[in-house]
Amino acid sequence: MKKPNLFLVGEQKAGTTTLHQMLSAHPDVFMTPLKEPGFFCTDLHSESDSHHKKRKFYSYRSWEEYIKLYSNWGSEQYGGESSSLYFFSKEAIRNIHYCNPESKIIILLRDPLTYIPSLHAQYLKEQNEDISDLNAALNAEPKRRQGLLIPTRVPAPSLLYYSKRVQYGRHLERVYKYFDKKNVYVEFFDNLISNNSSSFAKILHFLNVSQHVTIRNIQANPRKKRRFNILYTLINNPQLKWIILRSSPLDLQLKIKRLLDAIFLGPGKRPSLTEDLRCRLIEMSRAEVLHLEQVLGRPTPWKWVHED
């Protein structure tokens, strides 16, 4: 079977679901129906298994299981998937290169001042995080690096090291280590959301596929919050998810997920950001974003980076 050749590698909460759905609608692109298989982030697999003392998360581990996601890939020029932790993972990009060195890599990045609050809120919703105050969660990072204060349902503890999550320049250097820049496209969440059609047209140009297609603007994965918390906690059990995955066809898995999301997730509000917390995030992120601009060779749209 053909090897996958298109990877939307992240970042989380930066529009990956939106772009995945738009690419799926293009006649020259096949995207796996299941998003976030996480097959190539083997370091997170190992970290997860070591921390939980068993295999509890990251269901797709064998090539045979993973490649089944592409079983409906036909004549499309590209066959791809989206796993938003590949950009953060230390091993995923290397593994993707080993699988297919001619792959195209797409990276979406979000302003740290909205990314970190949104990621924290997402993790609270998914029960990966149990410290509801973001400032307190940032304060907990030193202890979490020592293996303390780790929520039972976080797949891998390092996902909660929020300061590492904004090390965009370092992560991008890892991508450029394995892939030529001509095969890598970096876009910003701000551009994708504010000018959806124009941003998508540039991505199609990067992929060298037809731009003369009509694809409606999409803004997927809107902000949500949990409902029926006690029942949600029972349903959100990782072991239960594993049983469903192993015993159900992919189409049924997707239907079950959509049904559960409709029942247990309702509209959410944008996380609030106090001035003190904003200053803290700037202090935590400024040097990292300046490094990103140096590696990328162009400025980001985040004006605060160069303000006094």
ROKE-386251 format. One line per 10 residues: number of its first residue (from 0); for each residue x negated, y negated, z of N, C-alpha, C. Coordinates in Angstrom, 2 decimals. Atoms other than C-alpha are relative to their C-alpha. Last residue first. Layout:
<recs>
NUM = X/Y/Z/X/Y/Z/X/Y/Z  ...
</recs>
This chain:
<recs>
307 = 0.77/0.19/-1.24/-8.41/-47.23/25.43/0.84/0.41/1.20  -0.36/1.17/-0.79/-6.55/-45.78/22.44/-0.88/-0.07/1.25  0.99/1.05/0.17/-8.28/-43.39/20.05/0.36/-1.29/0.74  1.36/-0.55/-0.07/-6.48/-40.20/21.02/-1.05/-1.09/-0.03  0.56/0.18/-1.34/-3.23/-42.05/21.77/-1.45/0.44/0.10  0.64/1.29/-0.14/-2.52/-42.30/18.03/-0.66/-0.20/1.37  -0.27/0.31/-1.41/-1.76/-38.61/17.49/-0.78/-1.26/0.40  -0.99/1.09/-0.06/-1.52/-38.27/13.70/0.28/-0.48/1.42  -1.31/-0.52/-0.33/-4.81/-36.29/13.64/1.00/-1.16/0.00  -0.65/0.33/-1.27/-7.82/-37.68/11.89/1.30/0.75/0.19
297 = -1.03/1.01/0.20/-9.81/-35.92/9.16/0.70/-0.26/1.32  0.45/0.99/0.97/-12.90/-33.73/8.89/1.05/-1.04/-0.34  -0.96/0.07/1.10/-11.25/-30.74/10.55/-0.44/-0.97/-1.09  0.03/-1.28/0.70/-14.23/-29.97/12.78/0.86/-0.06/-1.26  1.34/-0.19/0.55/-14.67/-33.60/13.78/-0.08/1.28/-0.82  0.13/0.91/1.13/-10.94/-34.15/14.20/-1.36/0.12/-0.67  -0.80/-0.50/1.11/-10.74/-31.04/16.37/-0.16/-0.89/-1.22  0.77/-1.11/0.57/-13.60/-32.27/18.54/0.74/0.59/-1.19  1.10/0.64/0.74/-11.74/-35.54/19.07/-0.89/1.06/-0.66  -0.58/0.48/1.25/-8.70/-33.43/19.99/-1.06/-0.72/-0.84
287 = -0.31/-1.15/0.85/-10.68/-31.46/22.58/0.55/-0.46/-1.35  1.26/-0.49/0.55/-12.22/-34.61/24.07/0.24/1.16/-0.96  0.61/0.96/0.93/-8.77/-36.16/24.47/-1.27/0.55/-0.65  -0.05/-0.34/1.42/-6.97/-33.11/25.89/-0.84/-0.87/-0.91  0.30/-1.40/0.26/-7.40/-32.91/29.67/-0.24/0.27/-1.49  1.34/-0.27/-0.52/-7.60/-36.66/30.19/-0.44/1.42/-0.32  0.95/0.72/0.85/-4.61/-37.18/27.93/-1.42/0.30/0.43  0.10/-0.77/1.25/-2.70/-34.45/29.78/-0.96/-0.68/-0.98  0.74/-1.22/-0.27/-3.45/-36.15/33.09/-0.18/0.83/-1.27  1.41/0.36/-0.14/-2.39/-39.54/31.81/-0.85/1.24/0.25
277 = 0.48/0.38/1.33/0.93/-38.08/30.63/-1.49/-0.33/0.05  0.24/-1.26/0.71/1.38/-36.40/34.03/-0.51/-0.27/-1.42  1.16/-0.67/-0.60/0.91/-39.71/35.80/-0.34/1.29/-0.73  1.20/0.70/0.45/3.26/-41.47/33.37/-1.25/0.64/0.57  0.27/1.21/-0.77/5.95/-38.86/33.98/-1.28/-0.65/-0.52  1.44/0.22/-0.15/6.85/-36.42/31.21/-0.21/-1.32/0.74  0.35/1.38/-0.34/10.34/-34.92/31.05/-1.51/-0.10/0.24  0.66/0.15/-1.30/10.85/-31.62/29.23/-0.40/-1.45/0.26  1.43/0.26/0.15/13.26/-32.00/26.29/-0.63/-0.15/1.39  0.40/1.41/0.07/16.64/-30.54/27.22/-1.51/-0.10/-0.17
267 = 0.87/0.51/-1.05/18.05/-27.08/26.50/-0.35/-1.46/-0.21  0.76/1.21/0.33/20.95/-25.65/24.53/-0.81/-0.51/1.21  -0.83/1.13/0.37/21.96/-22.12/25.59/-0.86/-1.22/-0.30  0.72/1.26/0.20/20.19/-18.78/25.72/0.94/-1.08/-0.48  0.77/0.41/-1.16/21.67/-15.62/27.26/-0.75/-1.32/-0.14  -0.66/-0.15/-1.29/24.51/-14.64/24.95/-0.75/-0.74/1.11  -1.26/0.75/0.03/23.29/-15.94/21.59/0.69/0.04/1.36  0.32/1.44/0.00/19.74/-14.78/22.32/1.27/-0.83/0.05  0.42/0.35/-1.35/21.04/-11.31/23.24/-0.34/-1.49/0.11  -1.17/-0.08/-0.89/22.96/-11.02/19.96/-0.37/-0.44/1.41
257 = -0.87/1.14/0.30/20.03/-12.25/17.84/1.21/-0.03/0.94  0.64/1.22/-0.46/17.67/-9.80/19.56/0.89/-1.22/-0.23  -0.08/0.02/-1.46/20.06/-6.88/19.11/-0.60/-1.28/0.55  -1.39/0.30/-0.35/20.47/-7.67/15.42/0.17/-0.09/1.51  -0.25/1.41/0.29/16.70/-7.85/14.96/1.42/-0.40/0.35  0.74/0.81/-0.97/16.15/-4.51/16.70/0.31/-1.48/-0.20  -0.77/-0.02/-1.24/18.90/-2.94/14.58/-0.68/-0.82/1.08  -1.21/0.81/0.20/17.20/-4.01/11.36/0.84/-0.08/1.27  0.32/1.42/-0.05/13.87/-2.66/12.65/1.24/-0.87/-0.16  0.50/0.53/1.26/15.23/0.80/13.36/-0.19/-1.52/0.09
247 = -0.94/0.68/0.90/15.67/1.63/17.04/-0.65/-0.40/-1.31  -1.13/-0.87/0.35/14.04/4.16/19.41/0.95/-0.61/-1.04  0.42/-1.33/0.44/10.54/2.80/19.89/1.16/0.83/-0.54  0.87/0.07/1.16/11.59/-0.85/19.99/-0.32/1.38/-0.55  -0.83/0.41/1.15/14.52/-0.25/22.31/-0.84/-0.01/-1.27  -0.87/-1.13/0.33/12.29/1.70/24.72/0.84/-0.32/-1.22  0.84/-1.03/0.62/9.64/-1.04/24.63/0.84/1.20/-0.43  0.29/0.44/1.36/12.23/-3.74/25.32/-0.80/1.04/-0.75  -1.24/-0.18/0.75/13.44/-1.78/28.34/-0.21/-0.40/-1.46  -0.13/-1.43/0.26/9.85/-1.55/29.58/1.26/0.32/-0.79
237 = 0.90/-0.44/1.07/9.36/-5.29/29.16/0.14/1.49/-0.34  1.00/-0.92/-0.51/12.48/-6.11/31.25/-0.89/0.52/-1.13  1.30/0.44/0.50/14.30/-9.09/29.74/-1.14/0.88/0.51  0.08/-0.29/1.43/17.70/-7.40/30.20/-1.40/-0.27/-0.54  -0.11/-1.46/0.20/17.35/-7.29/33.99/-0.20/0.36/-1.47  1.20/-0.62/-0.56/16.07/-10.86/34.23/0.01/1.51/-0.20  1.08/0.20/0.97/18.84/-12.02/31.89/-1.29/0.66/0.49  -0.19/-0.99/1.07/21.43/-10.44/34.19/-1.11/-0.13/-1.04  0.21/-1.33/-0.59/20.09/-12.42/37.15/0.11/1.08/-1.07  1.40/-0.32/-0.32/19.67/-15.62/35.15/-0.22/1.41/0.52
227 = -0.21/-1.27/-0.69/23.12/-15.80/33.52/-1.35/0.60/0.45  -1.29/-0.08/-0.68/21.97/-18.58/31.16/0.10/1.38/0.66  -0.64/-1.26/-0.35/18.44/-19.46/30.13/1.39/-0.21/0.59  0.20/-0.37/-1.39/17.38/-22.66/28.40/0.79/1.28/0.29  -1.07/-0.76/-0.64/16.89/-23.61/24.77/-0.33/0.22/1.47  0.24/-0.11/-1.44/14.94/-26.06/22.61/1.18/0.69/0.67  -0.23/1.21/-0.80/15.55/-25.38/18.92/-0.20/0.28/1.49  0.47/-0.16/-1.37/13.91/-22.37/17.22/0.18/-1.27/0.83  -0.40/-1.18/-0.75/14.41/-23.42/13.62/-0.50/-0.07/1.44  0.66/0.26/-1.28/14.31/-26.78/11.89/0.47/1.08/0.96
217 = -0.30/-0.83/-1.16/15.04/-25.93/8.29/-0.74/-0.55/1.20  0.76/0.37/-1.19/15.23/-28.05/5.18/0.46/0.82/1.19  -0.57/1.02/-0.89/16.85/-26.19/2.34/-0.94/-0.28/1.17  -0.03/-0.61/-1.32/14.74/-24.38/-0.21/0.46/-1.07/0.98  -0.85/0.74/-0.94/15.23/-25.22/-3.85/0.09/0.78/1.29  -1.01/-0.86/-0.60/12.35/-24.01/-5.96/0.79/-0.85/0.99  -1.28/0.30/0.63/10.12/-25.93/-8.33/1.05/1.00/0.47  -0.65/0.97/-0.87/7.10/-25.83/-6.00/1.39/-0.37/-0.54  -0.89/0.99/0.58/5.90/-22.63/-7.63/0.59/-0.93/1.06  -1.26/-0.58/0.44/3.04/-20.84/-5.93/0.91/-1.13/-0.45
207 = -0.03/-0.09/1.46/-0.58/-21.92/-5.58/1.21/0.80/-0.49  -0.17/-1.41/0.35/-0.67/-21.17/-1.85/0.01/0.23/-1.51  1.13/-0.73/-0.56/-2.10/-24.62/-1.11/0.07/1.48/-0.40  1.13/0.34/0.87/0.50/-26.14/-3.44/-1.25/0.74/0.47  -0.19/-0.79/1.23/3.21/-24.29/-1.51/-1.13/-0.27/-0.98  0.35/-1.38/-0.35/1.82/-25.78/1.71/0.16/0.91/-1.21  1.46/-0.07/-0.09/1.88/-29.24/0.18/-0.47/1.40/0.35  0.52/0.05/1.37/5.52/-28.77/-0.86/-1.52/0.11/0.00  -0.12/-1.34/0.57/6.37/-27.71/2.71/-0.55/0.06/-1.42  0.97/-0.86/-0.67/5.05/-30.97/4.13/0.01/1.40/-0.60
197 = 1.33/0.40/0.47/6.99/-33.00/1.58/-1.09/0.89/0.59  0.14/-0.38/1.41/10.23/-31.10/2.27/-1.40/-0.31/-0.52  -0.03/-1.44/0.23/10.01/-31.24/6.07/-0.31/0.38/-1.43  -0.09/0.01/1.47/9.04/-34.86/6.49/-0.09/1.44/-0.50  -0.47/1.31/0.47/9.56/-35.57/10.20/0.17/-0.05/-1.51  -1.33/0.33/-0.51/9.44/-31.94/11.39/0.52/-1.30/-0.60  -0.95/-1.03/0.41/6.53/-30.68/9.29/1.42/-0.37/0.41  -0.28/0.12/1.43/4.57/-33.90/9.64/1.08/0.97/-0.44  -0.64/1.30/0.24/4.80/-34.03/13.44/0.40/-0.14/-1.46  -1.41/-0.12/-0.34/4.03/-30.30/13.71/0.75/-1.30/-0.32
187 = -0.41/0.45/-1.32/0.69/-30.92/12.04/1.52/0.09/0.15  -1.07/0.99/0.05/-0.71/-28.94/9.14/0.41/-0.35/1.43  -0.40/0.50/-1.30/-3.96/-27.02/8.74/1.04/-1.10/-0.18  -0.78/1.23/0.07/-4.52/-24.93/5.62/0.48/-0.37/1.40  -0.60/0.39/-1.28/-7.27/-22.32/5.38/0.74/-1.33/-0.17  -1.04/-0.98/-0.33/-8.33/-20.43/2.26/0.72/-0.32/1.30  -0.96/0.03/1.10/-10.31/-23.34/0.76/1.15/0.98/0.26  -0.99/1.06/-0.21/-11.97/-23.73/4.17/1.04/-0.04/-1.11  0.36/1.22/0.71/-13.71/-20.38/3.72/1.12/-1.02/0.16  -0.69/0.31/1.25/-12.66/-17.84/6.32/-0.48/-1.33/-0.57
177 = -0.34/-1.20/0.79/-14.64/-16.08/9.04/0.63/-0.32/-1.35  1.11/-0.95/-0.06/-16.50/-18.82/10.88/0.26/1.18/-0.92  0.94/0.34/1.06/-13.90/-21.32/9.71/-1.23/0.90/0.01  -0.63/-0.30/1.29/-11.28/-19.59/11.89/-0.98/-0.25/-1.14  -0.04/-1.46/0.13/-13.58/-19.60/14.91/0.63/0.42/-1.32  1.36/-0.43/0.35/-14.29/-23.29/14.39/-0.06/1.51/-0.18  0.14/0.20/1.44/-10.52/-23.83/14.41/-1.40/0.39/-0.47  -0.74/-1.07/0.68/-10.25/-22.29/17.88/-0.15/-0.11/-1.52  0.74/-1.25/-0.20/-13.02/-24.53/19.17/0.69/1.16/-0.71  1.22/0.04/0.80/-11.38/-27.61/17.68/-0.79/1.29/0.10
167 = -0.27/-0.20/1.42/-7.94/-26.73/19.04/-1.28/0.06/-0.83  1.36/0.04/0.55/-9.02/-26.35/22.65/0.05/0.26/-1.50  0.17/1.18/0.84/-5.46/-27.24/23.67/-1.42/-0.14/-0.54  -0.94/-0.06/1.11/-4.57/-23.74/24.93/-0.16/-1.20/-0.94  0.60/-0.72/1.13/-7.70/-23.64/27.03/0.91/-0.01/-1.22  1.10/0.82/0.52/-6.41/-26.37/29.36/-0.68/0.68/-1.18  -0.48/1.03/0.89/-3.12/-24.48/29.69/-1.12/-0.86/-0.58  1.09/0.95/-0.17/-4.70/-21.36/31.13/0.26/-1.16/-0.97  -0.38/1.06/-0.93/-1.33/-19.62/31.34/-1.14/-0.95/0.31  -0.99/0.83/0.68/-1.94/-17.49/28.23/0.42/-1.18/0.87
157 = 0.66/1.14/0.63/-5.08/-16.27/30.00/0.96/-0.89/-0.78  0.19/1.17/-0.88/-2.94/-14.11/32.30/-0.59/-1.22/-0.70  1.43/0.08/-0.31/-1.78/-11.75/29.51/-0.24/-1.27/0.80  0.71/-1.07/0.70/1.81/-10.56/28.86/-1.50/0.06/0.33  0.82/0.63/1.03/3.29/-12.77/31.60/-0.78/1.11/-0.71  -0.45/-0.27/1.36/6.00/-10.76/33.33/-0.77/-0.76/-1.07  0.00/-1.43/0.35/4.56/-10.31/36.82/0.32/0.25/-1.47  -1.37/-0.55/0.07/3.66/-13.97/37.21/-0.03/1.44/-0.52  -0.38/-0.44/1.35/-0.04/-14.53/38.06/1.42/0.55/0.01  -1.19/0.76/0.43/-0.69/-16.57/41.20/0.44/0.35/-1.42
147 = -1.03/0.30/-1.00/-4.19/-15.08/41.63/1.16/-0.77/-0.64  -0.96/-1.10/-0.07/-6.46/-13.35/39.11/1.11/-0.21/1.01  0.50/-0.96/-0.97/-9.45/-15.64/39.66/0.95/1.19/0.17  1.22/-0.55/0.60/-8.64/-17.59/36.49/-0.66/1.02/0.91  -0.43/-0.99/0.98/-5.18/-17.98/38.00/-1.19/0.62/-0.74  -0.33/-1.24/-0.71/-6.73/-19.65/41.01/0.43/1.09/-0.97  1.21/-0.60/-0.59/-8.42/-22.26/38.81/0.27/1.31/0.73  0.88/-0.67/0.95/-5.21/-22.69/36.72/-1.28/0.55/0.62  0.18/-1.42/-0.31/-2.85/-23.37/39.62/-1.03/0.68/-0.88  0.83/-0.14/-1.19/-3.22/-27.15/39.42/-0.32/1.46/0.31
137 = 1.35/0.39/0.39/-1.88/-27.08/35.86/-0.96/0.14/1.18  0.51/-1.09/0.85/1.15/-25.10/37.06/-1.42/-0.31/-0.49  0.42/-1.09/-0.88/1.63/-27.62/39.87/-0.56/1.18/-0.79  1.19/0.49/-0.69/1.71/-30.46/37.35/-0.55/1.08/0.93  1.15/-0.11/0.89/4.13/-28.47/35.20/-1.29/-0.45/0.68  0.58/1.32/0.15/6.62/-27.95/38.02/-1.29/0.09/-0.82  -0.89/0.83/0.81/8.59/-24.73/37.52/-0.55/-1.40/-0.24  0.19/1.28/-0.66/5.84/-22.38/38.62/0.75/-1.04/-0.82  -0.89/0.09/-1.15/7.12/-18.93/37.58/-0.23/-1.25/0.84  0.48/0.98/-0.96/5.75/-18.59/34.05/0.99/-0.08/1.16
127 = 1.46/-0.18/0.00/6.17/-15.68/31.62/-0.66/-0.91/1.04  0.45/-0.59/-1.27/9.86/-15.65/32.55/-1.46/0.41/-0.04  0.29/-1.40/0.29/10.89/-16.34/28.91/-0.45/0.78/1.23  -1.20/-0.63/0.57/12.57/-19.61/29.87/-0.20/1.49/-0.19  -0.98/-0.10/-1.07/9.67/-20.60/32.10/1.26/0.72/-0.49  0.43/-1.10/-0.86/7.27/-19.75/29.29/0.91/0.16/1.21  -0.27/-1.26/0.69/9.20/-21.96/26.89/-0.37/1.20/0.88  -1.45/-0.22/-0.05/9.20/-24.84/29.36/0.38/1.31/-0.67  -0.33/-0.33/-1.38/5.42/-24.53/29.79/1.50/0.29/0.15  0.47/-1.37/-0.23/4.95/-24.43/26.03/0.36/0.45/1.41
117 = -0.91/-0.89/0.72/7.12/-27.54/25.61/-0.39/1.46/0.20  -1.31/-0.06/-0.67/5.27/-29.44/28.35/0.97/0.97/-0.68  0.13/-0.65/-1.29/1.90/-28.39/26.81/1.32/0.01/0.77  0.23/-1.44/0.11/2.86/-29.19/23.22/-0.03/0.68/1.36  -1.31/-0.66/0.09/4.39/-32.62/23.83/-0.15/1.51/-0.03  -0.89/0.67/-0.95/1.28/-34.40/25.10/1.43/0.52/-0.06  0.05/-0.60/-1.33/-0.91/-31.81/23.33/0.97/-0.63/1.00  0.55/0.96/-0.96/0.30/-33.10/19.93/0.00/0.62/1.40  -0.92/0.97/-0.60/1.15/-30.02/17.89/-0.73/-0.88/1.00  0.46/0.53/-1.28/-0.85/-27.87/15.51/0.94/-1.10/0.47
107 = -0.80/1.16/-0.38/0.29/-25.59/12.67/-0.43/-0.45/1.39  0.03/0.37/-1.42/-2.28/-23.24/11.13/0.86/-1.24/0.20  -0.70/1.25/-0.25/-1.97/-21.42/7.80/0.07/-0.23/1.51  -0.29/0.26/-1.40/-4.48/-18.76/6.76/0.67/-1.36/0.13  -0.24/1.41/-0.22/-4.66/-17.29/3.26/0.46/-0.18/1.45  -1.26/0.49/-0.54/-6.16/-13.83/3.06/0.05/-1.53/0.05  -0.55/0.97/0.95/-9.10/-13.00/0.81/1.32/-0.60/0.48  0.78/1.25/-0.03/-11.05/-11.32/3.65/0.51/-1.06/-0.97  -0.05/0.56/1.35/-8.32/-8.67/4.04/-0.70/-1.36/-0.01  -1.12/-0.61/0.73/-8.29/-6.31/7.03/0.04/-0.47/-1.45
97 = 0.38/-1.39/0.27/-11.75/-7.31/8.26/1.09/0.71/-0.81  1.02/0.04/1.04/-10.78/-10.97/7.93/-0.45/1.41/-0.38  -0.71/0.31/1.25/-7.60/-10.33/9.92/-0.99/0.00/-1.16  -0.70/-1.22/0.41/-9.66/-8.63/12.63/0.78/-0.21/-1.30  0.99/-0.97/0.46/-12.06/-11.57/12.85/0.69/1.26/-0.52  0.47/0.49/1.30/-9.12/-13.96/13.06/-1.05/0.94/-0.58  -0.98/-0.18/1.07/-7.47/-11.89/15.80/-0.53/-0.43/-1.36  0.31/-1.09/0.92/-10.51/-11.46/18.05/0.91/0.06/-1.22  1.42/0.02/0.37/-10.75/-14.55/20.26/-0.33/1.03/-1.08  0.73/-1.25/-0.19/-6.98/-15.06/20.39/-1.45/-0.12/-0.47
87 = 0.58/0.00/-1.35/-5.74/-18.66/20.53/-0.87/1.23/0.24  0.91/1.16/-0.05/-5.11/-18.95/16.77/-0.73/-0.06/1.35  1.24/-0.32/0.72/-3.68/-15.42/16.64/-1.00/-1.14/0.06  1.13/-0.13/-0.91/-1.18/-16.29/19.38/-1.30/0.34/-0.71  0.50/1.31/-0.43/1.46/-17.68/17.00/-1.15/0.07/0.99  0.24/-0.31/-1.41/1.98/-14.44/15.13/-0.72/-1.20/0.60  0.27/1.12/-0.90/3.54/-15.04/11.72/-0.16/0.53/1.42  -0.68/-0.02/-1.29/3.49/-12.47/8.91/-0.41/-1.21/0.82  0.59/0.60/-1.18/2.56/-12.19/5.29/0.82/0.17/1.25  -0.66/-0.72/-1.06/2.96/-10.54/1.94/-0.62/-0.45/1.30
77 = 0.51/-0.05/-1.37/2.10/-12.88/-0.88/0.87/0.91/0.87  1.45/0.25/0.01/2.46/-12.68/-4.64/-0.61/0.15/1.38  0.40/1.32/-0.47/5.91/-11.14/-4.36/-1.52/-0.12/0.04  0.86/0.66/0.99/6.43/-8.00/-6.46/-0.48/-1.38/0.44  -0.04/-0.49/1.37/7.77/-5.84/-3.64/-0.99/-0.71/-0.89  0.82/0.90/0.82/7.30/-6.17/0.10/-0.09/0.58/-1.40  -0.85/0.61/1.04/10.18/-4.17/1.61/-0.75/-1.03/-0.85  -0.55/-1.04/0.87/7.90/-1.81/3.58/0.88/-0.56/-1.12  0.12/0.46/1.39/5.89/-4.72/4.94/0.65/0.97/-0.98  -0.66/1.30/0.08/6.87/-4.25/8.60/0.02/-0.54/-1.43
67 = -1.41/-0.24/0.30/5.95/-0.59/8.15/0.78/-1.32/-0.11  -0.19/0.13/1.44/2.35/-1.78/7.98/1.44/0.29/-0.41  0.05/1.37/0.48/2.34/-2.41/11.73/0.37/-0.11/-1.47  -1.18/0.73/-0.47/3.46/1.00/12.88/0.06/-1.39/-0.62  -1.18/-0.66/0.56/0.94/2.86/10.70/1.28/-0.72/0.43  -0.19/0.50/1.36/-1.81/0.36/11.56/1.27/0.59/-0.61  0.57/-0.85/1.06/-1.40/1.20/15.24/0.31/-0.60/-1.37  1.41/-0.26/-0.25/-0.97/-1.32/18.08/-0.64/0.82/-1.12  0.61/-0.47/1.25/2.40/-2.98/17.52/-1.50/0.15/0.20  -0.48/-1.30/0.45/4.14/-3.09/20.90/-0.72/0.54/-1.22
57 = 0.63/-0.12/1.32/2.21/-5.90/22.50/0.27/1.39/-0.59  -0.35/1.00/1.00/3.26/-5.57/26.17/-0.74/0.30/-1.32  -1.30/0.56/-0.33/3.32/-2.90/28.90/0.51/-0.98/-1.06  -0.46/0.66/1.23/0.40/-0.59/28.27/1.44/-0.45/0.20  -0.66/-0.90/0.94/-0.81/0.15/31.78/0.36/-0.79/-1.25  0.41/-1.38/-0.29/-2.81/-1.31/34.66/0.75/1.03/-0.84  -1.21/-0.72/-0.43/-0.91/-4.59/34.27/-0.26/1.46/0.33  -0.67/0.72/-1.08/-4.10/-6.68/34.18/1.18/0.79/0.55  0.85/0.01/-1.19/-6.16/-4.19/32.19/0.72/-0.66/1.17  0.05/-1.35/-0.54/-3.39/-3.49/29.67/-0.80/0.06/1.30
47 = -1.31/-0.34/-0.52/-2.76/-7.21/29.14/-0.02/1.37/0.67  -0.20/0.79/-1.22/-6.43/-8.07/28.76/1.32/0.37/0.66  0.86/-0.54/-1.05/-6.89/-5.23/26.29/0.19/-0.72/1.32  -0.48/-1.35/-0.33/-3.91/-6.24/24.16/-0.79/0.55/1.18  -1.15/0.19/-0.88/-4.99/-9.88/24.41/0.65/1.33/0.35  0.52/0.41/-1.30/-8.39/-8.94/23.01/1.14/-0.23/0.99  0.37/-1.17/-0.80/-6.67/-6.97/20.24/-0.59/-0.37/1.35  0.62/0.62/-1.18/-4.96/-10.03/18.78/-0.38/1.08/1.02  1.43/0.23/0.13/-4.46/-8.36/15.36/-0.66/-0.62/1.24  0.81/-1.21/0.21/-1.08/-6.71/15.87/-1.50/-0.27/0.10
37 = 1.21/0.10/-0.82/0.71/-9.69/17.42/-0.97/1.15/-0.17  0.43/-1.36/-0.32/4.07/-8.63/15.93/-1.29/0.04/0.83  0.81/-0.23/-1.19/5.25/-12.23/16.33/-0.33/1.48/0.27  1.07/0.95/-0.28/8.04/-12.49/13.74/-0.73/0.43/1.28  0.29/0.16/-1.42/10.08/-9.50/12.58/-1.19/-0.93/0.17  -1.25/0.41/-0.65/11.49/-9.82/9.06/-0.18/-0.22/1.50  -0.59/-1.10/-0.76/7.92/-9.76/7.68/1.27/-0.47/0.71  0.40/0.09/-1.40/7.32/-12.59/5.24/0.71/1.10/0.78  -0.70/-0.91/-0.91/7.43/-11.97/1.49/-0.57/-0.20/1.40  0.56/-0.27/-1.33/6.44/-14.93/-0.66/0.90/0.98/0.74
27 = 1.35/-0.54/0.15/6.85/-15.53/-4.39/-0.63/0.42/1.32  0.01/-1.26/0.77/10.65/-15.92/-4.28/-1.38/0.62/-0.16  0.66/0.23/1.29/10.47/-18.51/-1.45/-0.12/1.32/-0.77  -0.99/0.32/1.03/13.08/-18.04/1.30/-0.61/-0.21/-1.37  -0.77/-1.21/0.30/10.65/-16.24/3.61/1.00/-0.22/-1.12  0.81/-0.83/0.88/8.34/-19.26/3.40/0.76/1.26/-0.41  0.07/0.66/1.30/11.09/-21.44/4.81/-0.83/0.81/-0.99  -1.29/-0.15/0.68/11.83/-18.99/7.61/-0.01/-0.66/-1.38  -0.20/-1.41/0.34/8.18/-18.69/8.62/1.29/0.18/-0.79  0.77/-0.27/1.21/7.78/-22.47/8.45/0.16/1.46/-0.43
17 = -0.54/0.77/1.13/10.60/-23.06/10.93/-0.72/0.35/-1.29  -1.25/-0.66/0.37/9.44/-20.27/13.23/0.64/-0.70/-1.19  0.28/-1.24/0.74/5.88/-21.61/13.19/1.28/0.72/-0.43  -0.76/-0.10/1.24/6.98/-25.14/14.06/-0.21/1.29/-0.77  0.48/0.98/0.98/4.39/-26.08/16.68/0.70/0.13/-1.34  -0.79/1.22/-0.15/5.82/-24.40/19.79/-0.43/-1.10/-0.98  -1.34/-0.09/-0.57/3.08/-21.75/19.65/0.63/-1.38/0.13  -0.04/-0.27/-1.43/0.12/-22.53/17.39/1.44/0.14/0.47  -0.35/0.79/-1.19/0.00/-20.53/15.26/-0.05/-1.47/-0.30  0.66/-0.45/-1.23/-1.52/-17.89/12.95/0.30/-0.88/1.22
7 = -0.32/1.22/-0.73/0.70/-18.05/9.88/-0.42/0.27/1.45  -0.19/-0.03/-1.45/-1.01/-15.26/7.99/0.24/-1.40/0.54  -0.43/1.32/-0.46/-0.89/-14.46/4.29/0.32/0.07/1.49  0.95/1.03/0.45/-2.67/-11.59/2.53/0.41/-1.42/0.38  -0.53/1.35/-0.25/-1.16/-8.38/3.88/-1.03/-1.06/-0.36  0.32/0.54/-1.32/-2.79/-5.32/2.29/0.61/-1.39/0.15  0.73/1.26/0.02/-1.08/-3.59/-0.61/-0.27/-0.48/1.43  -0.85/1.20/0.00/0.00/0.00/0.00/-0.88/-1.24/0.00
</recs>
